[in-house]
Amino acid sequence: MELNETMVGDAAVRLRRAHGQLAGVISMIEAGEDCVKVLTQLAAVSKALDRAGFKIVASGLRHCQEAQARGEAAPMPVEELEKLFLALA
């Protein structure tokens, strides 16, 4: 299943934000910031990445259900999406 902006719009925003957060974490490490602050920001980046991944899987499930409701074949087996979801969990 190929992704498009409609399917992953919110996830793309989340990933851009995580990209900026990660750059900030790298800068913090290079500047010798406090370990607690670095790890707190790193946890936020990790959570943002997870949420983006879950958003993409949820969009894929919705896309497959909509295709099936129109009488079309799903672009990806639901089992494969489930496997991807579990890889993120």
C-alpha positions as CSV (number, residue, x, y, z in Angstrom):
1,M,0.0,0.0,0.0
2,E,1.5,3.3,-1.0
3,L,1.1,6.2,1.3
4,N,-0.2,9.6,0.3
5,E,-0.5,12.9,2.2
6,T,-4.2,12.4,2.8
7,M,-3.5,9.1,4.6
8,V,-0.6,10.3,6.7
9,G,-1.0,14.1,7.0
10,D,-1.1,14.1,10.8
11,A,1.7,11.5,11.0
12,A,3.9,13.6,8.8
13,V,3.4,16.6,11.1
14,R,4.3,14.5,14.1
15,L,7.4,13.2,12.3
16,R,8.5,16.7,11.4
17,R,8.1,17.7,15.0
18,A,10.0,14.7,16.2
19,H,12.8,15.5,13.8
20,G,13.1,18.9,15.4
21,Q,13.0,17.4,18.9
22,L,15.7,14.9,18.0
23,A,17.9,17.7,16.6
24,G,17.4,19.4,20.0
25,V,18.4,16.3,21.9
26,I,21.6,16.0,19.8
27,S,22.4,19.6,20.5
28,M,21.7,19.1,24.2
29,I,24.1,16.1,24.3
30,E,26.8,18.0,22.4
31,A,26.4,21.0,24.8
32,G,26.8,18.7,27.8
33,E,23.3,19.2,29.2
34,D,22.0,17.5,32.3
35,C,21.2,13.8,31.8
36,V,17.7,14.1,33.2
37,K,16.8,16.8,30.7
38,V,18.3,14.9,27.8
39,L,16.5,11.7,28.7
40,T,13.2,13.6,29.2
41,Q,13.4,15.0,25.7
42,L,14.5,11.7,24.2
43,A,11.5,10.1,25.7
44,A,9.3,12.7,24.1
45,V,10.9,12.0,20.7
46,S,10.4,8.3,21.2
47,K,6.7,8.8,22.0
48,A,6.2,11.1,19.0
49,L,7.7,8.5,16.7
50,D,5.5,5.8,18.2
51,R,2.4,7.9,17.8
52,A,3.2,8.7,14.2
53,G,3.6,5.0,13.5
54,F,0.3,4.1,15.1
55,K,-1.3,6.9,13.2
56,I,0.0,5.5,9.9
57,V,-1.3,2.0,10.8
58,A,-4.7,3.3,11.8
59,S,-4.9,5.3,8.5
60,G,-4.0,2.1,6.7
61,L,-6.7,0.1,8.4
62,R,-9.3,2.8,7.7
63,H,-8.2,2.9,4.0
64,C,-8.5,-0.9,3.7
65,Q,-12.0,-0.8,5.3
66,E,-13.1,2.0,3.0
67,A,-11.9,0.0,0.0
68,Q,-13.8,-3.1,1.1
69,A,-16.9,-1.1,1.7
70,R,-16.8,0.1,-1.9
71,G,-16.5,-3.5,-3.0
72,E,-12.8,-3.2,-3.9
73,A,-9.9,-5.4,-2.8
74,A,-8.0,-4.0,0.2
75,P,-4.7,-2.6,-0.9
76,M,-3.0,-4.6,1.9
77,P,-4.1,-7.6,3.9
78,V,-5.4,-6.6,7.4
79,E,-3.1,-9.3,8.8
80,E,-0.1,-7.5,7.5
81,L,-1.2,-4.2,9.0
82,E,-1.7,-6.1,12.3
83,K,1.8,-7.4,12.1
84,L,3.1,-3.9,11.5
85,F,1.1,-2.6,14.5
86,L,2.5,-5.3,16.7
87,A,6.0,-4.4,15.5
88,L,5.4,-0.9,16.9
89,A,4.0,-2.0,20.2
